[in-house]
């Protein structure tokens, strides 16, 4: 009997998500456990091994795939350079490490890529010719899918719109790009700027709540976020000419308070020809997009239609 599921894994700095995923992208079982990324280079490997053992005891899986932060050389199985979410990995040969620990191959890709892949195949961008999925949380992630296939770039680094030089330069980004836009267009940047302005806020949602209540500093900050995020997204629109842009991540929970001014910014900065027929939509798959995308990628490797 052929396996009915693949195993999709989504590694983060705090959590590791895992799911059994069928050919249609439906989730059979979902788990979330600590990723152990702050412990050591081996910590996440052991977390992956444990959750894999748990789910593969329940059923045979056709293949396994993992999404991870950072620039990923999918063909070589390497997490290139460094990423702040995985402090012990630099030019880390993740594919080899997983093969040695699990005794089977694991397909790899960037986590934002896999979220985009899931939204394109079975989520908010289903049916699109070319879609961009932008995830706005602590940072800004972006994945591009054209004609059903991920656009990875020459070495796995395509889609880094969060690091375009569209910011004021008032806050430096850890990426090193001068005037990087991420500190003004991400959730963590919004919180940092709000606190610098004298607001006592715990997270981005609190800044949006203060803005909704009429707090002038908070209103200015959320307007700035939408404007700079819109400039970054519009740059991608002008370059790639998508017909769907999906917005996900924690900040997208602000709903109309984000989407209305973001749409206005895109109208200001994107070519009118490229806005024709363009849909700006919220993500459909929530925090399971990464594992669904990984599961679908695993099915591709397993030769499923």
N, C-alpha and C positions, 0 to 999 in steps of 0.2 A: 504494500500500500504506500502510495506516495505521501510525503509529509504535507500537511495542510497549512503549516505556518512557517514563517521565518522569524528570526529574533532580531528586533530592532533595539538599538541601544543609543542613548543620548546622554553624553557625559558633560557635566557642568562643574563649575568650581565648588559648588555646595552639594548638589544632588546628582545622582545617576538614575535616569529613568530607563525602564526596560519594558518591552511589550512583545507578545506574540502577535504577528500581523499576517492576515490571510492575503490571498492574491488580489482581492478587491480593496485592500487598504484598511479593512476593519480590524479592530483590536480585540484579540481573544482574551488576554489577561495583561494587566498593567501593574507594574511595581515601581516604587520610587524609594531609593535608599541613599544614605550618605555616600558621596563620591570619594571621600578620603583624599582629595587632591592636595590638601594642605599638609598632609603627613610626610610624604616622601614620593619619589618617582614610582615606587612599587605600590603605593597605596591605592590609586585608581585601578591598577591591574588586578589587585586582589578583590576589589569591590566588583569589578566586571566578572571575574571568575566566579565569585559567590552567587551573583544574580543569574549568571548563565547556568550554573549547576542547578539552581532552584527551578528555573523555567524549563530546562531541557530534561529534567526528571519527569515532568508532566507529559511531555510529548517529544517526538523526534522533530527537529527543525531542518528545513531544507538548506538554510544558509544563515549567516550572521553578518550584520553590518553595524557600524558605530559612527555616530556623529560626534565631533569634538571641537572645542574652540580652537582658534588659531588657523594659520595657513597650512593647509594639508596637501601634500603631494600624494594624491590618491593612488596613483600607479606605483609609486615607490614605497608607500606605507609609512611616510615620514611626516611628523608634525614639525614644520620648518621654523627655524629661528626660535622665538620665545613668545609666550602669551601670559599675561598676568593672572589668568584664571587657573593656569597649571604651572606653578612656580618652579617645579623640579624638572620640567621637560624643556629642553632646548635642543633643536635638531634631533628629536627623539625618534628612534626607529620603532614606532608603536606597532606596526604590523608584525615585525619580528617578535616583539615582546609578547604580543597576544597569541601568536602561533605557538610559541614555546610554552606558554602557560595553559592555553586551552587545548592544544594539540589539534587545532583546526584553523583554517584561514578565516580572517575577518576583513570584510571590505570596509574601507575608511573614507570619510569625507568631512568637510567642514559642517558644523551644526546648523548654521544659517542656510547653507546650500540645501541640506536635507529638509529643513522646514519649508523652504521654497518648493522643493521637489514634491512634497506632500500636498501643499496648497494647489500646485499646478495640476497634479494628477487627480486628486480626489477632494479638494477643498474649494476655497473661494475663487481660485483662478481656473477651475476645471473648464476645459474647452478653449482656453486662450491659445493663441498662436505663440505669443511671447509674453511672459509675465515676470514681474519683479516682486519679490516679497521682502519687505523691510520690517525688521524686528527692533522695536525701540524699548530698551530696558535700561540696565546699567550702562550699556554701550549701545551701538547701532550695528546690527547685522543686516546683511543683504545677500539674497541669492537670486540668480537669473536662470530662467528655464526657457528655452526656445525649441519649438516643435517637439516638446516632450523630453528634451535632453538638457541636462545641466551644462551651463557655460562656466567652466572652471578657470580658464586662463591658461597661460603657458606653464605655470608651476602651482596652480591651485589657488591663486590669490585674487581672482576676479570678484568684483562686486563690493569693494571696500568704500562705499559712498560715505561712510561715517568719518573718513579721514581725508575728505576733500578740503582744500584750503579756502573754506568759505566762512570761517569764523573771524571774530574780532581780534583774536590773539591775546585777549585779556587773561584767559586761562590756558595754560599749556596742557597738551595731551601727552600721555605716556608714549604715544606712537612716535613722537619726534617731528611730526610734520608741522611746519610753521603755519599758524592761523587755522589749525585743524578745527573742523566744525563740531566734532563730537561733544566737546564740553558745553556747547550751547544748544545742542539738539537731542540730548539723551536724558534719561531719567536721573542718573547720578549727577550730571552737570546741572540740571535744574535744581536739585536739592542743594548742591554746593553754592550756587549763585543765590538761592533764596536765603540760606543761612548767612552768607556774606552781606546780604541786604538787611539783616536783622530779624528775619522771620524764624520762628521756632517751629520747624517742620521735621517730621520723621521720614517722609518719603515723598515721591512725586505726586501721589494722590492727595496728600495734604496741601501741596502747593496749588493744585487745581481746585481743591475745596475752598481755599482762601480766596482764590481769584473769583470763584463763583459767588462768594460772599461780598465781593466788591473791594477786596484789599488791593490798593493800587500797585504796590510793588509786585505782588503775585501776578496781577493781570499783565503787567509789562513783561514779566519773565515768561509766562506761558505764550504770550504773543511773539516774543523773540524766538522761543523754541519752534513754534509753528513756522515762522518765517524762514529760519535757517534750515530746518528740516525740509521745508518745501523747496528751498534753493538746491539742496543736495538731491532730492528726489527728481526735481525738474532737470537737473544736469543728466541724470541717468535716463530720463525720458527723452531728452534731446539727442542723446547718444545712441540709445537702443530702440526707440520707437515701440514700446510695449503697447498691448491693448488692455492689459490689466495691471494695476499696482495694488498689491495687498499690504495692509499695515497691521502688524501684530506686536506682541510684546506687552509688558506691563503698562506702559504709558498709553497704549491704545485703549485701555479701559476707561480713559477720560471721555470716550465717545464723541459726541458732537462738539464738545469743547476743544478737542483736538482736530477732528476731521473738517469742520467748517473753515477755520482759519488755514489749515493745511491745504485744503482745496483752493482757497483764495491765493495762497502763495504759489502753488503750482500754476495757477492761471497767470500770475504775474511773470513767472520765470521760464515756463515751458513754451515752446513754439506752438502757435495756434494750430498748425497742421498736425502736430503730434498729439494735441489734446483731443482732436476729433475722434470720437468713438472710444476714447480712453475711459476706463472704469477705475475709480478709486474705492476700494472696498475693505472692510475689516476682515481679518483672518478668521477662518472657520474652525480650525482644529485646536486652538488653544494650546495648552502646554503639552499636548500629545503630538504636535506636528513633527517634532524631531524624531520620535520613535517610529511614527508612521512612515516618514520619509526614509529612515534607515531600513525599515522592513521592506519597503518597496524596492529600494536599491539592492537589498539582498536577493529579492525575487529576480531582479534583472541578472544578477550573477548566477542564479540557479537555473536560468534559462526559461523562466515563466513568461507567458505571453503578456 
